[in-house]
Amino acid sequence: MPLVMKKPLLVLLSLSILTLAACGGTKVSRKDVSEEIDLSGAWNDTDSQMVSKEMINDMLDQRWLSVYKKSNKKAPTVIVGRIRNLSHEHINTNTFVADIERAVINSGEVEFVASRDERGEIRDERKDQDLHASEATRKAMGQEAGADFMLQGSINTIIDAEKRTQVRYYQVDLTLISMKDNRKVWVGQKKIKKLVEGSNLRY
């Protein structure tokens, strides 16, 4: 066979080998979302869910809730404010806020109102309804439920490392503040400490 005919075959063979090599390097399997998987030692979904659940349970077990219900004859209304990431690593605080909101709502102990960003979108829809929706179905402005308390917080870390061994310490602080008079009615704290060996994770 002439030499010029061999080159296309060599190119095709090389591409096939590269394709097989690339396909052989990736393996994907489905896991139960409740299964704890910790690959790097960094903050992950297990930490977010565990911390939010434990802290909200503690918040709802404290005296402020029964005092409010007794004085006002109704459940308090809560809004989640800013949760600041003051840690060494990138943490998606939106997922942590979502876990907090779910824990609060599912408790059935308090009412819950939309965040500032969510309210903006809803208000735009009400304005549109004023122009386009029928009188019977449009929702009037000025009927929103105001929050009685705002939940704020932060996530901090302390990292102690020697070569490829690390101790990663996480501290989450949450504070529930009265919207009426700025009183702090509950302060919660949750700590997590992880020993990570053979780590390539930087901080």
N, C-alpha and C positions, 0 to 999 in steps of 0.2 A: 504493500500500500504506500502511495506517495506520502512524503513527509508532511505536505500541506494538508492532508486529510487527517493526520493524527492530532493536530493542534486543537480543533474543536472538541474532539473526544477527551483530550486531557483537561480542557477547560470545564467541560460538563462533569467529568469525574471529580475534579477539585471542588466544584460547587456542591456536588452531592455530599462529599465528605464533610465540608464545612456545615452544611445544613443539618446533617445527622449529628454532628458534634454539638451544634447549638441546641437542637431539640433534646439531646441527652442530658443537658446540664440543668434543666428545670423540671421540678416535680411538684405538683400541686395536689393537696388533699383537703377535703372539707372537714371542718372541725365544729364541734358544738360551741356556740357562742359563750356558754357558761364555763367552758374549760379554761383553766389557768395556764397560759403560755407566756413565759418570760424569757426572751431571747437575749436581750442586751443588758438588762438590769435597769433600763430607763423607765420613766413613768409610762404606764400603759393602760389599756382599757380595764384590766382587773383592778388596778389601783384606783382609778376614777370611780368605778362602780362601788367598790368596797368603802372608800372614804365617804362618798356622798350618802350612801345608805346609813352607815353608822352615825355620821354627824347629824343627819336630819332626824333619825330616831332619837338621838340624845336631845336635840332641840325641842322636839315635841313632847318629851318626857318631863321637861322642866316646869317650874311653878308659873312662869309668866303666862302660859297658855290657859291654865285654869283660872287665873286671876282675871285675864282679859275676858274670857267667856262669861264669868260670873258678873263682871261689872257692866258688860255691854250686851249681854243676852244674845250673842251671836258669835260665830267663828271669825277670827281675824283674817284680814286679807293681806297676803304677802307678795312681794315682788323681788326677784333676784337682780341685784345691781351688778357692779363690776367685780369680777374675780381677777386679780392681778397675778400674772406670772412673774415672780421675782427669783426664779430658780436659775441654775446654770444651763438648763437645756430648753429646747423648744417644746412647749406643752400647749396643745390645742385646748384652750380654756373653754371653747364653745361646747365641746363634748362633755366637759366636766359640769358646766352650767346645765346642760340638757339632762345629765344624770341627777343633779340636784332638783331640778324642776319636776322630773318624773317621781322622785322619792317624796317630794312635798305633796304633789297632786294625789298620788296613789294612797297617801296616808289617810285622806278623808277628814283630817283634823282642821284644816285651814282652807280658805279660799285662795285662789291664785290669779293674778292678773298678768297680762302680756308685758313684755319688755318694751323699752323705749323704741327700738328698731321695729318691733312687731306692731306697736301702736301707730307708728307713722304710716305703715302700709294700710292698716285698717281705717285710719282717718281719711286717707286718700279715697278709699272705697266708699266711705260714707258721703264724701263730697260728690262723688260720681253718682251715687244713688239719689242725692238731692236733685240732680238734673235729669236723670234718666229712669229711675225706678218709680213705680206707681205709688200713690199715697198709702195704699194698704200694706205695701211690702217694704218701703224705705225705712231705714233706721235713723232716727233723729240724732243730731249732734248734742253734746253736753249731757249724755246719759251714762258716761263711763263710771265704773266702780273705782274709787280711789284706794290705793294701798294704805294699810295701817302700819306696816312694817317693811323695811328693806333689808335684804340679806346681802352683805358684802364680805369680801375675803381676799386671801392671798395664798400663793403656793411658794414656799421657800425650800432651798436645798443647802446642805453642807456636804462637800465631797472630800473624803480623805483617801488618797491614792498612793500606792507604792508599786512602781513598775506596772504590772498588769493585774494587780489586785486593788479593788476599790471597796470602800464602805460608802454607800449612797444613802443619805439621811434626808427624808422629805418631811416637811412640817406644813400642814394645811390649817389655816386659821379662818374661822367664819364668825361674823358678828351680826346679830339681829338688832336693828335700830328702829326705834319708834319714830314714825314720820311726824307725829304731833309735836314732840318735844325733844327729839334727838337722844332720848335715853337709850342706853344699851341694855336690852332686856335679857340677852343671852350671848355668851361668848363660848365658842367651841373650838377644840383643837384636836387634831389627829396626826400621829407621827408614824412614819414607816421607815424602817432601817433595812437595807439590803447589803449583803456581802456578795460581791461580784468578783469571781476569780477567772483569770485568763481573759480579761476584758480588753477590747480594743476601743471601747467607748471613750470619747474625749469629753472634756467639760470646759 
